[in-house]
Amino acid sequence: MARDDEFERYLSILGVADARPDLDTLRRLVRAQLTRVPFENVSKLYLARSRHFKGVPELDLYLDGIDQCRFGGTCYSNNHHLASLLRFVEFDATYCGADMVSGADVHAVVIVRLEDREYLVDVGYGAPFYEPMPRDREEPMTIRLGRDRYVLQPQDGQGRSQMEHHREGREIHGYLAKPTPRDLAFFREVVLDSYRPTANFMTQLRISRFLDDGNVELLKDQLVRARGDTYSLESIPDRAALVDAVVEHFGMPRDIVREVADSLDWPPRLTRGSDP
């Protein structure tokens, strides 16, 4: 179990002072997490290969990665640790599962109850969810960035929230968030499965770094920059250019990035489905 001093360190890393369980603090914590802690799988690949690690890092290791290597994590680590931090600040925050086309509970989200409202928080989807998203809206909520559009539909009769991811007019992804409280142990088998040699996040790099007004994203062998309604695509021709791009745009250590890149096939494998 994480110690109070580790949560204080976490708040310091996020640059959030005077944290209290109110909407202003929730907004500041969500934005800070999204802009200071990337969605990425470099750390997943590195820990799996260098330490034979298969799981969600404990908070101290997670914070060391942010501090020392500009790491973050995928959905289970980013959302799990943020949910724990929110509870430390005395928010009513629940860690929950979400279904995708690839399977049940292959994604994780956070639901926060505050002042008789519920908010969906998701800092582990590589999406511009800068704000806690109200779940009680009667109309869809749309978030846009670059070529992507995210639509949060009103809750269904079972209290579930459907998130749709559209790109250039076509729905390409999404998930169904379920409000049932879960602990990290509930996802153990799904997390272990995500370390399969052929799993998406073990065969290609995926990094999203959000800025106040846009993001930089690495998707397999493409670098995507988005701001407002505009975006640009840059193809990455080889492993050396891949390493250079990750170091330049995401600030991760060159030796670690090179070690990870050398372990992957080039060009990246074409895979289907999604992993956490």
ChimeraX commands (.cxc) that place a marker at each C-alpha (Angstrom):
marker #1 position 0.00,0.00,0.00 radius 0.5
marker #1 position 1.29,3.44,-0.93 radius 0.5
marker #1 position 2.45,5.72,1.87 radius 0.5
marker #1 position 1.29,9.27,2.50 radius 0.5
marker #1 position 4.72,10.65,1.56 radius 0.5
marker #1 position 4.45,8.94,-1.84 radius 0.5
marker #1 position 1.12,10.63,-2.48 radius 0.5
marker #1 position 2.63,13.96,-1.42 radius 0.5
marker #1 position 5.42,13.32,-3.92 radius 0.5
marker #1 position 2.79,12.56,-6.56 radius 0.5
marker #1 position 1.03,15.87,-5.89 radius 0.5
marker #1 position 4.39,17.65,-6.14 radius 0.5
marker #1 position 5.13,16.01,-9.50 radius 0.5
marker #1 position 1.73,17.16,-10.75 radius 0.5
marker #1 position 2.36,20.64,-9.39 radius 0.5
marker #1 position -0.94,20.71,-7.52 radius 0.5
marker #1 position -0.90,22.45,-4.15 radius 0.5
marker #1 position -3.69,22.94,-1.61 radius 0.5
marker #1 position -5.51,19.83,-2.85 radius 0.5
marker #1 position -8.99,19.37,-1.43 radius 0.5
marker #1 position -12.00,17.31,-2.58 radius 0.5
marker #1 position -13.75,19.94,-4.69 radius 0.5
marker #1 position -14.41,20.38,-8.40 radius 0.5
marker #1 position -11.62,22.90,-8.90 radius 0.5
marker #1 position -9.04,20.49,-7.48 radius 0.5
marker #1 position -10.44,17.62,-9.52 radius 0.5
marker #1 position -10.07,19.68,-12.69 radius 0.5
marker #1 position -6.52,20.69,-11.79 radius 0.5
marker #1 position -5.50,17.11,-11.00 radius 0.5
marker #1 position -6.97,15.69,-14.21 radius 0.5
marker #1 position -5.36,18.35,-16.40 radius 0.5
marker #1 position -2.01,18.04,-14.62 radius 0.5
marker #1 position -2.00,14.25,-14.93 radius 0.5
marker #1 position -2.85,14.42,-18.62 radius 0.5
marker #1 position -0.22,17.05,-19.47 radius 0.5
marker #1 position 2.60,15.87,-17.21 radius 0.5
marker #1 position 2.26,12.09,-17.41 radius 0.5
marker #1 position 2.15,10.59,-20.91 radius 0.5
marker #1 position 0.16,7.64,-22.10 radius 0.5
marker #1 position 2.95,5.32,-23.22 radius 0.5
marker #1 position 4.17,1.75,-23.41 radius 0.5
marker #1 position 7.94,2.33,-23.50 radius 0.5
marker #1 position 8.04,1.74,-19.74 radius 0.5
marker #1 position 5.94,-1.42,-20.13 radius 0.5
marker #1 position 8.33,-2.84,-22.72 radius 0.5
marker #1 position 11.42,-1.78,-20.81 radius 0.5
marker #1 position 10.34,-3.24,-17.47 radius 0.5
marker #1 position 9.17,-6.45,-19.13 radius 0.5
marker #1 position 12.50,-6.95,-20.88 radius 0.5
marker #1 position 14.94,-5.63,-18.27 radius 0.5
marker #1 position 13.23,-6.89,-15.10 radius 0.5
marker #1 position 10.89,-9.58,-16.46 radius 0.5
marker #1 position 8.13,-7.51,-14.88 radius 0.5
marker #1 position 4.52,-8.29,-15.75 radius 0.5
marker #1 position 1.96,-6.18,-13.94 radius 0.5
marker #1 position 1.13,-2.65,-12.84 radius 0.5
marker #1 position 4.08,-0.87,-11.18 radius 0.5
marker #1 position 3.76,0.10,-7.54 radius 0.5
marker #1 position 3.41,3.82,-6.93 radius 0.5
marker #1 position 7.07,4.41,-6.04 radius 0.5
marker #1 position 8.30,2.77,-9.25 radius 0.5
marker #1 position 5.64,4.61,-11.27 radius 0.5
marker #1 position 6.71,7.97,-9.82 radius 0.5
marker #1 position 10.40,7.16,-10.36 radius 0.5
marker #1 position 9.58,6.53,-14.01 radius 0.5
marker #1 position 7.86,9.91,-14.34 radius 0.5
marker #1 position 10.61,11.75,-12.47 radius 0.5
marker #1 position 13.66,10.11,-13.99 radius 0.5
marker #1 position 12.61,8.96,-17.48 radius 0.5
marker #1 position 9.57,11.03,-18.47 radius 0.5
marker #1 position 7.54,7.82,-18.44 radius 0.5
marker #1 position 3.85,7.43,-17.65 radius 0.5
marker #1 position 1.90,4.29,-18.39 radius 0.5
marker #1 position -1.10,2.71,-20.06 radius 0.5
marker #1 position -4.67,2.71,-18.80 radius 0.5
marker #1 position -4.29,0.39,-15.83 radius 0.5
marker #1 position -1.37,2.25,-14.26 radius 0.5
marker #1 position -2.35,5.83,-15.13 radius 0.5
marker #1 position -5.96,5.48,-14.05 radius 0.5
marker #1 position -5.22,3.20,-11.08 radius 0.5
marker #1 position -2.68,5.53,-9.55 radius 0.5
marker #1 position -4.75,8.64,-10.22 radius 0.5
marker #1 position -7.77,6.98,-8.57 radius 0.5
marker #1 position -5.62,6.19,-5.52 radius 0.5
marker #1 position -4.38,9.79,-5.40 radius 0.5
marker #1 position -7.94,11.09,-5.62 radius 0.5
marker #1 position -8.94,8.91,-2.70 radius 0.5
marker #1 position -5.93,10.21,-0.75 radius 0.5
marker #1 position -7.29,13.72,-1.32 radius 0.5
marker #1 position -10.63,12.33,-0.02 radius 0.5
marker #1 position -12.54,12.22,-3.28 radius 0.5
marker #1 position -15.13,9.48,-3.74 radius 0.5
marker #1 position -13.25,7.87,-6.65 radius 0.5
marker #1 position -13.95,4.41,-8.05 radius 0.5
marker #1 position -11.69,2.37,-10.30 radius 0.5
marker #1 position -13.87,0.63,-12.91 radius 0.5
marker #1 position -13.63,-1.65,-15.91 radius 0.5
marker #1 position -14.60,-0.90,-19.49 radius 0.5
marker #1 position -15.34,-3.22,-22.39 radius 0.5
marker #1 position -13.96,-2.88,-25.90 radius 0.5
marker #1 position -14.52,-4.87,-29.07 radius 0.5
marker #1 position -11.46,-6.91,-28.14 radius 0.5
marker #1 position -12.95,-8.09,-24.84 radius 0.5
marker #1 position -14.49,-7.37,-21.45 radius 0.5
marker #1 position -12.62,-5.16,-18.98 radius 0.5
marker #1 position -9.66,-4.59,-21.30 radius 0.5
marker #1 position -9.72,-0.92,-20.33 radius 0.5
marker #1 position -9.96,0.83,-16.97 radius 0.5
marker #1 position -11.43,4.22,-16.05 radius 0.5
marker #1 position -12.21,6.28,-12.95 radius 0.5
marker #1 position -15.65,7.46,-11.85 radius 0.5
marker #1 position -15.73,10.31,-9.33 radius 0.5
marker #1 position -18.81,11.21,-7.30 radius 0.5
marker #1 position -18.89,14.83,-6.22 radius 0.5
marker #1 position -21.72,17.11,-5.13 radius 0.5
marker #1 position -24.46,14.72,-6.30 radius 0.5
marker #1 position -22.89,14.30,-9.74 radius 0.5
marker #1 position -20.74,11.62,-11.30 radius 0.5
marker #1 position -17.77,12.35,-13.55 radius 0.5
marker #1 position -15.90,10.07,-15.91 radius 0.5
marker #1 position -12.14,10.54,-15.64 radius 0.5
marker #1 position -9.85,8.77,-18.10 radius 0.5
marker #1 position -6.16,9.64,-18.33 radius 0.5
marker #1 position -5.30,6.25,-19.83 radius 0.5
marker #1 position -6.85,6.33,-23.28 radius 0.5
marker #1 position -4.39,8.60,-25.06 radius 0.5
marker #1 position -7.23,11.07,-25.61 radius 0.5
marker #1 position -7.67,14.81,-24.86 radius 0.5
marker #1 position -9.85,14.31,-21.81 radius 0.5
marker #1 position -8.54,17.39,-20.02 radius 0.5
marker #1 position -11.65,17.76,-17.88 radius 0.5
marker #1 position -13.72,15.41,-15.74 radius 0.5
marker #1 position -16.71,14.50,-17.93 radius 0.5
marker #1 position -20.22,14.63,-16.38 radius 0.5
marker #1 position -22.01,11.29,-16.76 radius 0.5
marker #1 position -25.51,12.69,-16.21 radius 0.5
marker #1 position -25.79,14.72,-19.40 radius 0.5
marker #1 position -28.91,14.09,-21.46 radius 0.5
marker #1 position -27.12,14.96,-24.70 radius 0.5
marker #1 position -23.86,13.53,-26.09 radius 0.5
marker #1 position -20.66,15.33,-25.10 radius 0.5
marker #1 position -18.17,15.84,-27.95 radius 0.5
marker #1 position -14.43,16.52,-27.60 radius 0.5
marker #1 position -12.36,17.34,-30.68 radius 0.5
marker #1 position -8.65,17.47,-31.40 radius 0.5
marker #1 position -7.01,17.35,-34.81 radius 0.5
marker #1 position -8.49,14.54,-36.91 radius 0.5
marker #1 position -10.16,12.88,-33.92 radius 0.5
marker #1 position -13.57,13.31,-32.32 radius 0.5
marker #1 position -14.61,11.65,-29.07 radius 0.5
marker #1 position -18.29,11.34,-28.15 radius 0.5
marker #1 position -19.49,10.44,-24.67 radius 0.5
marker #1 position -23.04,9.19,-24.94 radius 0.5
marker #1 position -25.66,9.58,-22.16 radius 0.5
marker #1 position -25.76,6.70,-19.68 radius 0.5
marker #1 position -27.73,3.65,-20.68 radius 0.5
marker #1 position -30.33,1.90,-18.50 radius 0.5
marker #1 position -27.58,0.05,-16.60 radius 0.5
marker #1 position -25.65,3.21,-15.75 radius 0.5
marker #1 position -22.93,2.50,-18.31 radius 0.5
marker #1 position -21.18,5.19,-20.36 radius 0.5
marker #1 position -20.35,4.65,-24.03 radius 0.5
marker #1 position -17.29,6.47,-25.36 radius 0.5
marker #1 position -16.92,6.59,-29.15 radius 0.5
marker #1 position -13.73,7.49,-30.98 radius 0.5
marker #1 position -14.26,8.85,-34.49 radius 0.5
marker #1 position -11.59,9.73,-37.01 radius 0.5
marker #1 position -12.31,11.63,-40.21 radius 0.5
marker #1 position -16.01,10.75,-40.04 radius 0.5
marker #1 position -15.63,7.06,-39.18 radius 0.5
marker #1 position -15.96,5.39,-35.79 radius 0.5
marker #1 position -12.71,3.52,-35.24 radius 0.5
marker #1 position -12.70,2.64,-31.56 radius 0.5
marker #1 position -14.39,3.15,-28.22 radius 0.5
marker #1 position -15.35,1.56,-24.95 radius 0.5
marker #1 position -18.26,0.94,-22.60 radius 0.5
marker #1 position -17.44,2.10,-19.06 radius 0.5
marker #1 position -19.21,0.17,-16.29 radius 0.5
marker #1 position -19.79,1.74,-12.84 radius 0.5
marker #1 position -19.13,-1.43,-10.79 radius 0.5
marker #1 position -16.19,-0.81,-8.40 radius 0.5
marker #1 position -13.12,-2.95,-9.12 radius 0.5
marker #1 position -9.74,-3.33,-7.50 radius 0.5
marker #1 position -6.51,-3.91,-9.35 radius 0.5
marker #1 position -6.56,-7.64,-8.60 radius 0.5
marker #1 position -9.75,-7.98,-10.64 radius 0.5
marker #1 position -7.75,-7.13,-13.81 radius 0.5
marker #1 position -4.85,-9.49,-13.09 radius 0.5
marker #1 position -5.48,-11.95,-15.93 radius 0.5
marker #1 position -6.21,-9.24,-18.49 radius 0.5
marker #1 position -3.04,-7.39,-17.51 radius 0.5
marker #1 position -0.97,-10.58,-17.76 radius 0.5
marker #1 position -2.49,-11.26,-21.18 radius 0.5
marker #1 position -1.37,-7.82,-22.34 radius 0.5
marker #1 position 2.24,-9.05,-21.99 radius 0.5
marker #1 position 1.79,-11.74,-24.65 radius 0.5
marker #1 position 4.62,-11.45,-27.22 radius 0.5
marker #1 position 2.02,-10.78,-29.95 radius 0.5
marker #1 position -0.06,-8.25,-27.95 radius 0.5
marker #1 position -0.34,-4.77,-29.43 radius 0.5
marker #1 position 1.64,-3.00,-26.75 radius 0.5
marker #1 position 4.45,-5.55,-26.93 radius 0.5
marker #1 position 5.01,-5.24,-30.68 radius 0.5
marker #1 position 4.84,-1.47,-31.37 radius 0.5
marker #1 position 5.33,1.87,-29.65 radius 0.5
marker #1 position 2.43,4.07,-28.64 radius 0.5
marker #1 position 3.05,7.40,-26.89 radius 0.5
marker #1 position 0.73,10.39,-26.41 radius 0.5
marker #1 position 2.04,13.58,-24.84 radius 0.5
marker #1 position -0.58,16.25,-24.23 radius 0.5
marker #1 position 0.15,19.94,-24.18 radius 0.5
marker #1 position -2.16,22.70,-23.00 radius 0.5
marker #1 position -3.35,23.25,-26.57 radius 0.5
marker #1 position -2.71,20.00,-28.42 radius 0.5
marker #1 position -0.65,16.83,-28.44 radius 0.5
marker #1 position 2.22,14.91,-29.99 radius 0.5
marker #1 position 1.59,11.24,-30.60 radius 0.5
marker #1 position 3.65,8.32,-31.79 radius 0.5
marker #1 position 1.59,5.62,-33.48 radius 0.5
marker #1 position 3.69,2.70,-34.73 radius 0.5
marker #1 position 5.80,4.41,-37.42 radius 0.5
marker #1 position 4.03,7.77,-37.58 radius 0.5
marker #1 position 4.44,10.96,-35.59 radius 0.5
marker #1 position 1.17,12.88,-35.31 radius 0.5
marker #1 position 0.96,16.49,-34.16 radius 0.5
marker #1 position -2.43,18.04,-33.44 radius 0.5
marker #1 position -3.58,21.49,-32.39 radius 0.5
marker #1 position -7.18,22.65,-32.54 radius 0.5
marker #1 position -8.74,21.29,-35.73 radius 0.5
marker #1 position -5.40,20.88,-37.54 radius 0.5
marker #1 position -2.92,18.02,-37.58 radius 0.5
marker #1 position 0.18,16.79,-39.40 radius 0.5
marker #1 position 1.59,13.33,-40.06 radius 0.5
marker #1 position 5.25,12.41,-40.35 radius 0.5
marker #1 position 6.40,8.95,-41.35 radius 0.5
marker #1 position 9.32,7.44,-39.44 radius 0.5
marker #1 position 11.56,5.52,-41.87 radius 0.5
marker #1 position 13.69,3.35,-39.56 radius 0.5
marker #1 position 14.62,2.46,-35.98 radius 0.5
marker #1 position 17.25,5.20,-35.69 radius 0.5
marker #1 position 14.67,7.83,-36.64 radius 0.5
marker #1 position 12.22,6.23,-34.20 radius 0.5
marker #1 position 14.69,6.59,-31.34 radius 0.5
marker #1 position 15.44,10.19,-32.32 radius 0.5
marker #1 position 11.73,11.04,-32.43 radius 0.5
marker #1 position 11.01,9.59,-28.98 radius 0.5
marker #1 position 14.00,11.37,-27.41 radius 0.5
marker #1 position 13.21,14.70,-29.08 radius 0.5
marker #1 position 9.46,14.84,-28.60 radius 0.5
marker #1 position 8.97,12.88,-25.38 radius 0.5
marker #1 position 12.25,13.39,-23.53 radius 0.5
marker #1 position 12.85,9.73,-22.66 radius 0.5
marker #1 position 16.42,8.44,-22.13 radius 0.5
marker #1 position 18.10,7.49,-25.38 radius 0.5
marker #1 position 19.69,4.29,-24.06 radius 0.5
marker #1 position 16.37,2.94,-22.81 radius 0.5
marker #1 position 14.51,3.93,-25.96 radius 0.5
marker #1 position 17.18,2.33,-28.15 radius 0.5
marker #1 position 17.05,-0.88,-26.12 radius 0.5
marker #1 position 13.27,-1.03,-26.47 radius 0.5
marker #1 position 13.30,-0.12,-30.19 radius 0.5
marker #1 position 15.90,-2.78,-30.94 radius 0.5
marker #1 position 13.60,-5.42,-29.43 radius 0.5
marker #1 position 10.74,-4.62,-31.82 radius 0.5
marker #1 position 10.18,-5.72,-35.39 radius 0.5
marker #1 position 10.64,-3.07,-38.05 radius 0.5
marker #1 position 8.41,-2.07,-39.66 radius 0.5
marker #1 position 5.91,-2.56,-36.80 radius 0.5
marker #1 position 3.61,-5.54,-37.05 radius 0.5
marker #1 position 0.07,-4.95,-38.22 radius 0.5
marker #1 position -2.18,-6.06,-35.36 radius 0.5
marker #1 position -5.89,-5.99,-34.62 radius 0.5
marker #1 position -7.80,-5.21,-31.48 radius 0.5
marker #1 position -6.68,-3.23,-28.45 radius 0.5
marker #1 position -4.78,-3.87,-25.28 radius 0.5
marker #1 position -4.67,-1.93,-22.02 radius 0.5
marker link #1:1,2 radius 0.2
marker link #1:2,3 radius 0.2
marker link #1:3,4 radius 0.2
marker link #1:4,5 radius 0.2
marker link #1:5,6 radius 0.2
marker link #1:6,7 radius 0.2
marker link #1:7,8 radius 0.2
marker link #1:8,9 radius 0.2
marker link #1:9,10 radius 0.2
marker link #1:10,11 radius 0.2
marker link #1:11,12 radius 0.2
marker link #1:12,13 radius 0.2
marker link #1:13,14 radius 0.2
marker link #1:14,15 radius 0.2
marker link #1:15,16 radius 0.2
marker link #1:16,17 radius 0.2
marker link #1:17,18 radius 0.2
marker link #1:18,19 radius 0.2
marker link #1:19,20 radius 0.2
marker link #1:20,21 radius 0.2
marker link #1:21,22 radius 0.2
marker link #1:22,23 radius 0.2
marker link #1:23,24 radius 0.2
marker link #1:24,25 radius 0.2
marker link #1:25,26 radius 0.2
marker link #1:26,27 radius 0.2
marker link #1:27,28 radius 0.2
marker link #1:28,29 radius 0.2
marker link #1:29,30 radius 0.2
marker link #1:30,31 radius 0.2
marker link #1:31,32 radius 0.2
marker link #1:32,33 radius 0.2
marker link #1:33,34 radius 0.2
marker link #1:34,35 radius 0.2
marker link #1:35,36 radius 0.2
marker link #1:36,37 radius 0.2
marker link #1:37,38 radius 0.2
marker link #1:38,39 radius 0.2
marker link #1:39,40 radius 0.2
marker link #1:40,41 radius 0.2
marker link #1:41,42 radius 0.2
marker link #1:42,43 radius 0.2
marker link #1:43,44 radius 0.2
marker link #1:44,45 radius 0.2
marker link #1:45,46 radius 0.2
marker link #1:46,47 radius 0.2
marker link #1:47,48 radius 0.2
marker link #1:48,49 radius 0.2
marker link #1:49,50 radius 0.2
marker link #1:50,51 radius 0.2
marker link #1:51,52 radius 0.2
marker link #1:52,53 radius 0.2
marker link #1:53,54 radius 0.2
marker link #1:54,55 radius 0.2
marker link #1:55,56 radius 0.2
marker link #1:56,57 radius 0.2
marker link #1:57,58 radius 0.2
marker link #1:58,59 radius 0.2
marker link #1:59,60 radius 0.2
marker link #1:60,61 radius 0.2
marker link #1:61,62 radius 0.2
marker link #1:62,63 radius 0.2
marker link #1:63,64 radius 0.2
marker link #1:64,65 radius 0.2
marker link #1:65,66 radius 0.2
marker link #1:66,67 radius 0.2
marker link #1:67,68 radius 0.2
marker link #1:68,69 radius 0.2
marker link #1:69,70 radius 0.2
marker link #1:70,71 radius 0.2
marker link #1:71,72 radius 0.2
marker link #1:72,73 radius 0.2
marker link #1:73,74 radius 0.2
marker link #1:74,75 radius 0.2
marker link #1:75,76 radius 0.2
marker link #1:76,77 radius 0.2
marker link #1:77,78 radius 0.2
marker link #1:78,79 radius 0.2
marker link #1:79,80 radius 0.2
marker link #1:80,81 radius 0.2
marker link #1:81,82 radius 0.2
marker link #1:82,83 radius 0.2
marker link #1:83,84 radius 0.2
marker link #1:84,85 radius 0.2
marker link #1:85,86 radius 0.2
marker link #1:86,87 radius 0.2
marker link #1:87,88 radius 0.2
marker link #1:88,89 radius 0.2
marker link #1:89,90 radius 0.2
marker link #1:90,91 radius 0.2
marker link #1:91,92 radius 0.2
marker link #1:92,93 radius 0.2
marker link #1:93,94 radius 0.2
marker link #1:94,95 radius 0.2
marker link #1:95,96 radius 0.2
marker link #1:96,97 radius 0.2
marker link #1:97,98 radius 0.2
marker link #1:98,99 radius 0.2
marker link #1:99,100 radius 0.2
marker link #1:100,101 radius 0.2
marker link #1:101,102 radius 0.2
marker link #1:102,103 radius 0.2
marker link #1:103,104 radius 0.2
marker link #1:104,105 radius 0.2
marker link #1:105,106 radius 0.2
marker link #1:106,107 radius 0.2
marker link #1:107,108 radius 0.2
marker link #1:108,109 radius 0.2
marker link #1:109,110 radius 0.2
marker link #1:110,111 radius 0.2
marker link #1:111,112 radius 0.2
marker link #1:112,113 radius 0.2
marker link #1:113,114 radius 0.2
marker link #1:114,115 radius 0.2
marker link #1:115,116 radius 0.2
marker link #1:116,117 radius 0.2
marker link #1:117,118 radius 0.2
marker link #1:118,119 radius 0.2
marker link #1:119,120 radius 0.2
marker link #1:120,121 radius 0.2
marker link #1:121,122 radius 0.2
marker link #1:122,123 radius 0.2
marker link #1:123,124 radius 0.2
marker link #1:124,125 radius 0.2
marker link #1:125,126 radius 0.2
marker link #1:126,127 radius 0.2
marker link #1:127,128 radius 0.2
marker link #1:128,129 radius 0.2
marker link #1:129,130 radius 0.2
marker link #1:130,131 radius 0.2
marker link #1:131,132 radius 0.2
marker link #1:132,133 radius 0.2
marker link #1:133,134 radius 0.2
marker link #1:134,135 radius 0.2
marker link #1:135,136 radius 0.2
marker link #1:136,137 radius 0.2
marker link #1:137,138 radius 0.2
marker link #1:138,139 radius 0.2
marker link #1:139,140 radius 0.2
marker link #1:140,141 radius 0.2
marker link #1:141,142 radius 0.2
marker link #1:142,143 radius 0.2
marker link #1:143,144 radius 0.2
marker link #1:144,145 radius 0.2
marker link #1:145,146 radius 0.2
marker link #1:146,147 radius 0.2
marker link #1:147,148 radius 0.2
marker link #1:148,149 radius 0.2
marker link #1:149,150 radius 0.2
marker link #1:150,151 radius 0.2
marker link #1:151,152 radius 0.2
marker link #1:152,153 radius 0.2
marker link #1:153,154 radius 0.2
marker link #1:154,155 radius 0.2
marker link #1:155,156 radius 0.2
marker link #1:156,157 radius 0.2
marker link #1:157,158 radius 0.2
marker link #1:158,159 radius 0.2
marker link #1:159,160 radius 0.2
marker link #1:160,161 radius 0.2
marker link #1:161,162 radius 0.2
marker link #1:162,163 radius 0.2
marker link #1:163,164 radius 0.2
marker link #1:164,165 radius 0.2
marker link #1:165,166 radius 0.2
marker link #1:166,167 radius 0.2
marker link #1:167,168 radius 0.2
marker link #1:168,169 radius 0.2
marker link #1:169,170 radius 0.2
marker link #1:170,171 radius 0.2
marker link #1:171,172 radius 0.2
marker link #1:172,173 radius 0.2
marker link #1:173,174 radius 0.2
marker link #1:174,175 radius 0.2
marker link #1:175,176 radius 0.2
marker link #1:176,177 radius 0.2
marker link #1:177,178 radius 0.2
marker link #1:178,179 radius 0.2
marker link #1:179,180 radius 0.2
marker link #1:180,181 radius 0.2
marker link #1:181,182 radius 0.2
marker link #1:182,183 radius 0.2
marker link #1:183,184 radius 0.2
marker link #1:184,185 radius 0.2
marker link #1:185,186 radius 0.2
marker link #1:186,187 radius 0.2
marker link #1:187,188 radius 0.2
marker link #1:188,189 radius 0.2
marker link #1:189,190 radius 0.2
marker link #1:190,191 radius 0.2
marker link #1:191,192 radius 0.2
marker link #1:192,193 radius 0.2
marker link #1:193,194 radius 0.2
marker link #1:194,195 radius 0.2
marker link #1:195,196 radius 0.2
marker link #1:196,197 radius 0.2
marker link #1:197,198 radius 0.2
marker link #1:198,199 radius 0.2
marker link #1:199,200 radius 0.2
marker link #1:200,201 radius 0.2
marker link #1:201,202 radius 0.2
marker link #1:202,203 radius 0.2
marker link #1:203,204 radius 0.2
marker link #1:204,205 radius 0.2
marker link #1:205,206 radius 0.2
marker link #1:206,207 radius 0.2
marker link #1:207,208 radius 0.2
marker link #1:208,209 radius 0.2
marker link #1:209,210 radius 0.2
marker link #1:210,211 radius 0.2
marker link #1:211,212 radius 0.2
marker link #1:212,213 radius 0.2
marker link #1:213,214 radius 0.2
marker link #1:214,215 radius 0.2
marker link #1:215,216 radius 0.2
marker link #1:216,217 radius 0.2
marker link #1:217,218 radius 0.2
marker link #1:218,219 radius 0.2
marker link #1:219,220 radius 0.2
marker link #1:220,221 radius 0.2
marker link #1:221,222 radius 0.2
marker link #1:222,223 radius 0.2
marker link #1:223,224 radius 0.2
marker link #1:224,225 radius 0.2
marker link #1:225,226 radius 0.2
marker link #1:226,227 radius 0.2
marker link #1:227,228 radius 0.2
marker link #1:228,229 radius 0.2
marker link #1:229,230 radius 0.2
marker link #1:230,231 radius 0.2
marker link #1:231,232 radius 0.2
marker link #1:232,233 radius 0.2
marker link #1:233,234 radius 0.2
marker link #1:234,235 radius 0.2
marker link #1:235,236 radius 0.2
marker link #1:236,237 radius 0.2
marker link #1:237,238 radius 0.2
marker link #1:238,239 radius 0.2
marker link #1:239,240 radius 0.2
marker link #1:240,241 radius 0.2
marker link #1:241,242 radius 0.2
marker link #1:242,243 radius 0.2
marker link #1:243,244 radius 0.2
marker link #1:244,245 radius 0.2
marker link #1:245,246 radius 0.2
marker link #1:246,247 radius 0.2
marker link #1:247,248 radius 0.2
marker link #1:248,249 radius 0.2
marker link #1:249,250 radius 0.2
marker link #1:250,251 radius 0.2
marker link #1:251,252 radius 0.2
marker link #1:252,253 radius 0.2
marker link #1:253,254 radius 0.2
marker link #1:254,255 radius 0.2
marker link #1:255,256 radius 0.2
marker link #1:256,257 radius 0.2
marker link #1:257,258 radius 0.2
marker link #1:258,259 radius 0.2
marker link #1:259,260 radius 0.2
marker link #1:260,261 radius 0.2
marker link #1:261,262 radius 0.2
marker link #1:262,263 radius 0.2
marker link #1:263,264 radius 0.2
marker link #1:264,265 radius 0.2
marker link #1:265,266 radius 0.2
marker link #1:266,267 radius 0.2
marker link #1:267,268 radius 0.2
marker link #1:268,269 radius 0.2
marker link #1:269,270 radius 0.2
marker link #1:270,271 radius 0.2
marker link #1:271,272 radius 0.2
marker link #1:272,273 radius 0.2
marker link #1:273,274 radius 0.2
marker link #1:274,275 radius 0.2
marker link #1:275,276 radius 0.2
view
